[in-house]
Amino acid sequence: MLKKILIANRGEIAVRVIRTAREMGIATVAVYSELDRNALHVRLADEAYALGGQTAAESYLNTEAILDAIRKSGADGVHPGYGFFSENADFARAITEMGVAFIGPPPEAIVEMGDKVSSRKAALRGGAPIVPGTTEFVTTAKEIQDFGNEFGWPVAIKAAFGGGGRGMKVVQSADQVQEAMDSAQRESKAFFGRDEIYVERYLTWPRHIEVQLVGDKHGNVVWVSTRDCSAQRRHQKLIEEAPAPGLPDGVEEAMGEAAVKAAKAVGYYNAGTVEFIFQDDDFFFLEMNTRLQVEHPVTEVITGIDLVEWQIRVASGEKLPMTQKQVAARRNGHGIEVRINAENPTAGKFLPSPGTITKLTTPDGFGTRFDGGYEAGDTVSQYYDNLVGKLIVWGKDRDTAIARTIRALDEMVIEGVHTTIPADLAILRHPDFSAVTHSTKWVEETLDLSGLVSSAGGTATNDEGLVERATTIEVNGKRFDVKMWVPEFASGPVKKSNKPTRGSGGSGGAANSGDVAAPMQGTIVKVTVEVGQVVAVGDSVVVLEAMKMENQITAEKAGKVTKVNVKVGDKVGSGDILVVIE
């Protein structure tokens, strides 16, 4: 058994691994960037080592710094978490060459299955049907255009060495290819350190179904459960549930068997997930994630299996503790996981919302679990993924699980940053979700969030200089919570703020203002207008990268661009004026 594990990650997943390791009597080592010096995962670990830098490239993607921390700590195992180096074969190989256990699959399997192109070939060897797509990397826009013209539009451009929707762009026509290709490569490079891409046909109304599996070094592979991850925005998951509901008889078992065959075809061991898309009673291999998935807890709550513990035991050379039949017998009830992201879902925009969490109250009660990476007072940085935590709920059946999840979300309080909770509640309360008629496109194309208004809590100030105050009153003995906008009492007169308010539009400026302001901290990756250019409402003016996502910042007023205050590479803060339109 391993004695000391270094977690080459941060946030929620680092905390998750530390907790299981401590329960197993294994010492833990955290690594951290300058911004994460006092982060929760650092405080919980037995020891911690600085990586230096602020950005992911300077810290959690700094191979030499992590290897140095392994040497200094004497760790005999490394858990990569998800994201960063979790699907990087070179990193896994560097770990194993040190004589340290990599708590993940063998580098050869990462190469074949982590590369989305070669994984399609492996899936075919295992007998899994695949969506039409390229079996080699694409390097030019013309290759994508030719593919779309042959197989039909839309098509999906995808990061070959990524996952989680990062570096994925859906293209509706040939004239959109170049811009989408450039954006996909930038996102992929920023998040995964590589920018290779491929292309495949994009189905019109699919569900996203995945299979959690675990293999050991003795040739045993079991599939643990299916999960439905169809509630997404920007190709990133919001809500996951297990088992996948509403599948025709025999489909779940067929998916599980196909996943196991694909894994065995590449000699896979440790935890992994095979993703399928399901439409019109048919399923197709999508990709394999050669790591622990963000949504693994929803499988844990319906099986009672600690997947991180299994990962550690497999890495230590142990056999799987259960057969396929025994695993199947453990499945019970229904689980739902809700990702709580620091994003402003107002009007369905889902804009990143970095900042300091001023209050965090998590729900409790029967069948309720919260996996978090932050506490009140911690800061959600613009440089990293915006996952605050995950609410995981178990119920005896799906209806019970939905009701319990809604109850738990209503109890949760997060202030200081906007979160996706209001959108999550809208999804869970919608009859389409209850009826399992939603798809991966449903949130963005069908769900009406136009009237949704999110609040970051705490004290807010409007454009008139008024502040939002909350108070409690009693009328005839009944308690009421009241919010109102009032002048802020001070020694002098109330001054009207010159800083634009954070509205619901893509610019973050006041409604119909000619000042296009940054709605969040970030880095300018593209300027799409120039002085003198005439723009319409909704036209893109800049592309802002924040929390590893590219965001189109748009005009809220038609007119002529009179000033462009930023250039590519500039770092901006929330409220900074980017472009002026008159």
PyMOL commands that set and color helices and strands:
alter all, ss='L'
color gray80, all
select helices_A, chain A and resi 11-23+34-36+40-44+63-73+89-97+107-114+116-125+141-151+174-192+251-265+296-303+307-315+324-330+346-348+398-411+421-428+431-435+442-445
alter helices_A, ss='H'
color red, helices_A
select strands_A, chain A and resi 4-7+27-32+47-50+77-79+101-102+155-159+169-171+197-201+207-215+221-233+236-242+270-279+282-289+334-341+343-344+351-352+355-356+359-361+368-372+379-380+387-395+413-415+466-475+478-487+515-517+522-527+534-535+540-546+549-554+559-564+571-572+577-581
alter strands_A, ss='S'
color yellow, strands_A
deselect
rebuild
show_as cartoon
